Amino acid sequence: MFNIQKQIDYWINGAEDDIITAQLLIQEKRTLHGLFSVIW
């Protein structure tokens, strides 16, 4: 059976990780890559 909450949690956790990665890239002056991560 398809567990909707499990799928929601998966996407939320992935998005949170992406935001953290983008912030670190921007802090390290990797602006182009950081902004791409935020937009994507």
PDB file of N, H, CA, C and O in Angstrom:
ATOM      1  N   MET A   1       0.837  -1.192   0.000  1.00  0.00           N
ATOM      2  CA  MET A   1       0.000   0.000   0.000  1.00  0.00           C
ATOM      3  C   MET A   1       0.876   1.248   0.000  1.00  0.00           C
ATOM      4  O   MET A   1       1.975   1.237   0.555  1.00  0.00           O
ATOM      5  N   PHE A   2       0.411   2.285  -0.599  1.00  0.00           N
ATOM      6  H   PHE A   2      -0.481   2.294  -1.050  1.00  0.00           H
ATOM      7  CA  PHE A   2       1.136   3.547  -0.736  1.00  0.00           C
ATOM      8  C   PHE A   2       0.984   4.364   0.539  1.00  0.00           C
ATOM      9  O   PHE A   2      -0.132   4.688   0.945  1.00  0.00           O
ATOM     10  N   ASN A   3       2.116   4.699   1.174  1.00  0.00           N
ATOM     11  H   ASN A   3       3.022   4.436   0.843  1.00  0.00           H
ATOM     12  CA  ASN A   3       2.097   5.464   2.414  1.00  0.00           C
ATOM     13  C   ASN A   3       2.335   6.939   2.084  1.00  0.00           C
ATOM     14  O   ASN A   3       3.467   7.350   1.828  1.00  0.00           O
ATOM     15  N   ILE A   4       1.277   7.714   2.093  1.00  0.00           N
ATOM     16  H   ILE A   4       0.358   7.380   2.301  1.00  0.00           H
ATOM     17  CA  ILE A   4       1.360   9.127   1.705  1.00  0.00           C
ATOM     18  C   ILE A   4       2.248   9.913   2.668  1.00  0.00           C
ATOM     19  O   ILE A   4       3.075  10.709   2.226  1.00  0.00           O
ATOM     20  N   GLN A   5       2.093   9.706   3.959  1.00  0.00           N
ATOM     21  H   GLN A   5       1.420   9.059   4.319  1.00  0.00           H
ATOM     22  CA  GLN A   5       2.901  10.451   4.931  1.00  0.00           C
ATOM     23  C   GLN A   5       4.382  10.161   4.748  1.00  0.00           C
ATOM     24  O   GLN A   5       5.207  11.064   4.886  1.00  0.00           O
ATOM     25  N   LYS A   6       4.729   8.934   4.443  1.00  0.00           N
ATOM     26  H   LYS A   6       4.058   8.200   4.330  1.00  0.00           H
ATOM     27  CA  LYS A   6       6.130   8.576   4.202  1.00  0.00           C
ATOM     28  C   LYS A   6       6.676   9.337   3.002  1.00  0.00           C
ATOM     29  O   LYS A   6       7.818   9.796   3.033  1.00  0.00           O
ATOM     30  N   GLN A   7       5.890   9.477   1.960  1.00  0.00           N
ATOM     31  H   GLN A   7       4.962   9.104   1.935  1.00  0.00           H
ATOM     32  CA  GLN A   7       6.308  10.222   0.782  1.00  0.00           C
ATOM     33  C   GLN A   7       6.462  11.714   1.088  1.00  0.00           C
ATOM     34  O   GLN A   7       7.414  12.351   0.637  1.00  0.00           O
ATOM     35  N   ILE A   8       5.526  12.258   1.850  1.00  0.00           N
ATOM     36  H   ILE A   8       4.753  11.740   2.216  1.00  0.00           H
ATOM     37  CA  ILE A   8       5.605  13.673   2.235  1.00  0.00           C
ATOM     38  C   ILE A   8       6.869  13.922   3.048  1.00  0.00           C
ATOM     39  O   ILE A   8       7.593  14.885   2.795  1.00  0.00           O
ATOM     40  N   ASP A   9       7.136  13.059   4.022  1.00  0.00           N
ATOM     41  H   ASP A   9       6.548  12.277   4.227  1.00  0.00           H
ATOM     42  CA  ASP A   9       8.331  13.197   4.857  1.00  0.00           C
ATOM     43  C   ASP A   9       9.602  13.116   4.022  1.00  0.00           C
ATOM     44  O   ASP A   9      10.551  13.864   4.258  1.00  0.00           O
ATOM     45  N   TYR A  10       9.624  12.218   3.055  1.00  0.00           N
ATOM     46  H   TYR A  10       8.853  11.610   2.863  1.00  0.00           H
ATOM     47  CA  TYR A  10      10.783  12.057   2.170  1.00  0.00           C
ATOM     48  C   TYR A  10      11.076  13.367   1.432  1.00  0.00           C
ATOM     49  O   TYR A  10      12.221  13.818   1.391  1.00  0.00           O
ATOM     50  N   TRP A  11      10.041  13.970   0.855  1.00  0.00           N
ATOM     51  H   TRP A  11       9.111  13.603   0.889  1.00  0.00           H
ATOM     52  CA  TRP A  11      10.235  15.202   0.074  1.00  0.00           C
ATOM     53  C   TRP A  11      10.580  16.391   0.964  1.00  0.00           C
ATOM     54  O   TRP A  11      11.383  17.237   0.572  1.00  0.00           O
ATOM     55  N   ILE A  12       9.992  16.470   2.146  1.00  0.00           N
ATOM     56  H   ILE A  12       9.340  15.783   2.464  1.00  0.00           H
ATOM     57  CA  ILE A  12      10.303  17.560   3.073  1.00  0.00           C
ATOM     58  C   ILE A  12      11.749  17.454   3.540  1.00  0.00           C
ATOM     59  O   ILE A  12      12.467  18.454   3.559  1.00  0.00           O
ATOM     60  N   ASN A  13      12.180  16.261   3.914  1.00  0.00           N
ATOM     61  H   ASN A  13      11.597  15.449   3.898  1.00  0.00           H
ATOM     62  CA  ASN A  13      13.559  16.070   4.367  1.00  0.00           C
ATOM     63  C   ASN A  13      14.550  16.394   3.253  1.00  0.00           C
ATOM     64  O   ASN A  13      15.585  17.012   3.502  1.00  0.00           O
ATOM     65  N   GLY A  14      14.244  15.984   2.045  1.00  0.00           N
ATOM     66  H   GLY A  14      13.403  15.482   1.842  1.00  0.00           H
ATOM     67  CA  GLY A  14      15.111  16.284   0.909  1.00  0.00           C
ATOM     68  C   GLY A  14      15.206  17.774   0.656  1.00  0.00           C
ATOM     69  O   GLY A  14      16.284  18.292   0.366  1.00  0.00           O
ATOM     70  N   ALA A  15      14.074  18.469   0.765  1.00  0.00           N
ATOM     71  H   ALA A  15      13.198  18.048   1.000  1.00  0.00           H
ATOM     72  CA  ALA A  15      14.051  19.916   0.551  1.00  0.00           C
ATOM     73  C   ALA A  15      14.853  20.635   1.636  1.00  0.00           C
ATOM     74  O   ALA A  15      15.577  21.587   1.347  1.00  0.00           O
ATOM     75  N   GLU A  16      14.726  20.186   2.866  1.00  0.00           N
ATOM     76  H   GLU A  16      14.138  19.413   3.101  1.00  0.00           H
ATOM     77  CA  GLU A  16      15.487  20.801   3.957  1.00  0.00           C
ATOM     78  C   GLU A  16      16.983  20.621   3.733  1.00  0.00           C
ATOM     79  O   GLU A  16      17.758  21.552   3.951  1.00  0.00           O
ATOM     80  N   ASP A  17      17.394  19.439   3.303  1.00  0.00           N
ATOM     81  H   ASP A  17      16.764  18.683   3.126  1.00  0.00           H
ATOM     82  CA  ASP A  17      18.809  19.190   3.002  1.00  0.00           C
ATOM     83  C   ASP A  17      19.286  20.083   1.857  1.00  0.00           C
ATOM     84  O   ASP A  17      20.403  20.600   1.899  1.00  0.00           O
ATOM     85  N   ASP A  18      18.459  20.265   0.850  1.00  0.00           N
ATOM     86  H   ASP A  18      17.552  19.845   0.816  1.00  0.00           H
ATOM     87  CA  ASP A  18      18.826  21.112  -0.290  1.00  0.00           C
ATOM     88  C   ASP A  18      19.013  22.564   0.132  1.00  0.00           C
ATOM     89  O   ASP A  18      19.932  23.229  -0.346  1.00  0.00           O
ATOM     90  N   ILE A  19      18.167  23.062   1.010  1.00  0.00           N
ATOM     91  H   ILE A  19      17.420  22.522   1.399  1.00  0.00           H
ATOM     92  CA  ILE A  19      18.289  24.442   1.493  1.00  0.00           C
ATOM     93  C   ILE A  19      19.587  24.614   2.284  1.00  0.00           C
ATOM     94  O   ILE A  19      20.289  25.611   2.115  1.00  0.00           O
ATOM     95  N   ILE A  20      19.901  23.661   3.132  1.00  0.00           N
ATOM     96  H   ILE A  20      19.331  22.851   3.269  1.00  0.00           H
ATOM     97  CA  ILE A  20      21.148  23.719   3.906  1.00  0.00           C
ATOM     98  C   ILE A  20      22.351  23.724   2.972  1.00  0.00           C
ATOM     99  O   ILE A  20      23.283  24.506   3.158  1.00  0.00           O
ATOM    100  N   THR A  21      22.331  22.860   1.979  1.00  0.00           N
ATOM    101  H   THR A  21      21.574  22.224   1.828  1.00  0.00           H
ATOM    102  CA  THR A  21      23.427  22.793   1.008  1.00  0.00           C
ATOM    103  C   THR A  21      23.560  24.105   0.250  1.00  0.00           C
ATOM    104  O   THR A  21      24.669  24.602   0.056  1.00  0.00           O
ATOM    105  N   ALA A  22      22.442  24.666  -0.178  1.00  0.00           N
ATOM    106  H   ALA A  22      21.540  24.263  -0.021  1.00  0.00           H
ATOM    107  CA  ALA A  22      22.471  25.941  -0.899  1.00  0.00           C
ATOM    108  C   ALA A  22      23.050  27.043  -0.021  1.00  0.00           C
ATOM    109  O   ALA A  22      23.846  27.854  -0.493  1.00  0.00           O
ATOM    110  N   GLN A  23      22.661  27.082   1.242  1.00  0.00           N
ATOM    111  H   GLN A  23      22.014  26.423   1.626  1.00  0.00           H
ATOM    112  CA  GLN A  23      23.182  28.102   2.152  1.00  0.00           C
ATOM    113  C   GLN A  23      24.689  27.971   2.310  1.00  0.00           C
ATOM    114  O   GLN A  23      25.402  28.974   2.315  1.00  0.00           O
ATOM    115  N   LEU A  24      25.176  26.748   2.437  1.00  0.00           N
ATOM    116  H   LEU A  24      24.596  25.934   2.433  1.00  0.00           H
ATOM    117  CA  LEU A  24      26.617  26.530   2.574  1.00  0.00           C
ATOM    118  C   LEU A  24      27.360  26.950   1.304  1.00  0.00           C
ATOM    119  O   LEU A  24      28.431  27.552   1.378  1.00  0.00           O
ATOM    120  N   LEU A  25      26.797  26.634   0.155  1.00  0.00           N
ATOM    121  H   LEU A  25      25.927  26.144   0.095  1.00  0.00           H
ATOM    122  CA  LEU A  25      27.422  27.033  -1.100  1.00  0.00           C
ATOM    123  C   LEU A  25      27.501  28.549  -1.224  1.00  0.00           C
ATOM    124  O   LEU A  25      28.525  29.089  -1.641  1.00  0.00           O
ATOM    125  N   ILE A  26      26.434  29.226  -0.867  1.00  0.00           N
ATOM    126  H   ILE A  26      25.601  28.787  -0.528  1.00  0.00           H
ATOM    127  CA  ILE A  26      26.419  30.690  -0.948  1.00  0.00           C
ATOM    128  C   ILE A  26      27.424  31.293   0.032  1.00  0.00           C
ATOM    129  O   ILE A  26      28.114  32.254  -0.307  1.00  0.00           O
ATOM    130  N   GLN A  27      27.515  30.741   1.241  1.00  0.00           N
ATOM    131  H   GLN A  27      26.955  29.959   1.516  1.00  0.00           H
ATOM    132  CA  GLN A  27      28.486  31.228   2.228  1.00  0.00           C
ATOM    133  C   GLN A  27      29.918  31.081   1.718  1.00  0.00           C
ATOM    134  O   GLN A  27      30.779  31.905   2.026  1.00  0.00           O
ATOM    135  N   GLU A  28      30.167  30.033   0.942  1.00  0.00           N
ATOM    136  H   GLU A  28      29.468  29.364   0.692  1.00  0.00           H
ATOM    137  CA  GLU A  28      31.505  29.775   0.408  1.00  0.00           C
ATOM    138  C   GLU A  28      31.737  30.470  -0.932  1.00  0.00           C
ATOM    139  O   GLU A  28      32.674  30.142  -1.661  1.00  0.00           O
ATOM    140  N   LYS A  29      30.880  31.426  -1.242  1.00  0.00           N
ATOM    141  H   LYS A  29      30.119  31.692  -0.650  1.00  0.00           H
ATOM    142  CA  LYS A  29      30.984  32.218  -2.469  1.00  0.00           C
ATOM    143  C   LYS A  29      30.801  31.377  -3.740  1.00  0.00           C
ATOM    144  O   LYS A  29      31.305  31.731  -4.805  1.00  0.00           O
ATOM    145  N   ARG A  30      30.082  30.277  -3.613  1.00  0.00           N
ATOM    146  H   ARG A  30      29.672  29.990  -2.747  1.00  0.00           H
ATOM    147  CA  ARG A  30      29.718  29.451  -4.763  1.00  0.00           C
ATOM    148  C   ARG A  30      28.285  29.837  -5.138  1.00  0.00           C
ATOM    149  O   ARG A  30      27.386  28.999  -5.206  1.00  0.00           O
ATOM    150  N   THR A  31      28.111  31.141  -5.379  1.00  0.00           N
ATOM    151  H   THR A  31      28.841  31.822  -5.324  1.00  0.00           H
ATOM    152  CA  THR A  31      26.790  31.732  -5.535  1.00  0.00           C
ATOM    153  C   THR A  31      25.980  31.099  -6.656  1.00  0.00           C
ATOM    154  O   THR A  31      24.811  30.770  -6.461  1.00  0.00           O
ATOM    155  N   LEU A  32      26.580  30.926  -7.817  1.00  0.00           N
ATOM    156  H   LEU A  32      27.531  31.194  -7.975  1.00  0.00           H
ATOM    157  CA  LEU A  32      25.844  30.360  -8.942  1.00  0.00           C
ATOM    158  C   LEU A  32      25.278  28.984  -8.592  1.00  0.00           C
ATOM    159  O   LEU A  32      24.111  28.696  -8.858  1.00  0.00           O
ATOM    160  N   HIS A  33      26.107  28.151  -8.000  1.00  0.00           N
ATOM    161  H   HIS A  33      27.055  28.385  -7.784  1.00  0.00           H
ATOM    162  CA  HIS A  33      25.657  26.807  -7.637  1.00  0.00           C
ATOM    163  C   HIS A  33      24.643  26.845  -6.496  1.00  0.00           C
ATOM    164  O   HIS A  33      23.687  26.069  -6.478  1.00  0.00           O
ATOM    165  N   GLY A  34      24.858  27.751  -5.551  1.00  0.00           N
ATOM    166  H   GLY A  34      25.634  28.381  -5.567  1.00  0.00           H
ATOM    167  CA  GLY A  34      23.936  27.883  -4.429  1.00  0.00           C
ATOM    168  C   GLY A  34      22.570  28.373  -4.866  1.00  0.00           C
ATOM    169  O   GLY A  34      21.548  27.856  -4.416  1.00  0.00           O
ATOM    170  N   LEU A  35      22.548  29.370  -5.743  1.00  0.00           N
ATOM    171  H   LEU A  35      23.379  29.790  -6.108  1.00  0.00           H
ATOM    172  CA  LEU A  35      21.266  29.889  -6.210  1.00  0.00           C
ATOM    173  C   LEU A  35      20.548  28.868  -7.078  1.00  0.00           C
ATOM    174  O   LEU A  35      19.322  28.765  -7.028  1.00  0.00           O
ATOM    175  N   PHE A  36      21.293  28.117  -7.868  1.00  0.00           N
ATOM    176  H   PHE A  36      22.288  28.201  -7.909  1.00  0.00           H
ATOM    177  CA  PHE A  36      20.680  27.074  -8.675  1.00  0.00           C
ATOM    178  C   PHE A  36      19.989  26.053  -7.768  1.00  0.00           C
ATOM    179  O   PHE A  36      18.892  25.586  -8.075  1.00  0.00           O
ATOM    180  N   SER A  37      20.627  25.713  -6.663  1.00  0.00           N
ATOM    181  H   SER A  37      21.519  26.092  -6.414  1.00  0.00           H
ATOM    182  CA  SER A  37      20.046  24.743  -5.717  1.00  0.00           C
ATOM    183  C   SER A  37      18.763  25.278  -5.107  1.00  0.00           C
ATOM    184  O   SER A  37      17.816  24.519  -4.900  1.00  0.00           O
ATOM    185  N   VAL A  38      18.715  26.576  -4.815  1.00  0.00           N
ATOM    186  H   VAL A  38      19.484  27.192  -4.983  1.00  0.00           H
ATOM    187  CA  VAL A  38      17.525  27.167  -4.219  1.00  0.00           C
ATOM    188  C   VAL A  38      16.391  27.207  -5.236  1.00  0.00           C
ATOM    189  O   VAL A  38      15.246  26.897  -4.908  1.00  0.00           O
ATOM    190  N   ILE A  39      16.710  27.588  -6.463  1.00  0.00           N
ATOM    191  H   ILE A  39      17.640  27.840  -6.729  1.00  0.00           H
ATOM    192  CA  ILE A  39      15.676  27.694  -7.487  1.00  0.00           C
ATOM    193  C   ILE A  39      15.159  26.322  -7.916  1.00  0.00           C
ATOM    194  O   ILE A  39      13.961  26.136  -8.128  1.00  0.00           O
ATOM    195  N   TRP A  40      16.049  25.397  -8.037  1.00  0.00           N
ATOM    196  H   TRP A  40      17.023  25.548  -7.865  1.00  0.00           H
ATOM    197  CA  TRP A  40      15.672  24.065  -8.512  1.00  0.00           C
ATOM    198  C   TRP A  40      14.793  23.430  -7.492  1.00  0.00           C
ATOM    199  O   TRP A  40      14.350  22.297  -7.677  1.00  0.00           O
TER     200      TRP A  40
END
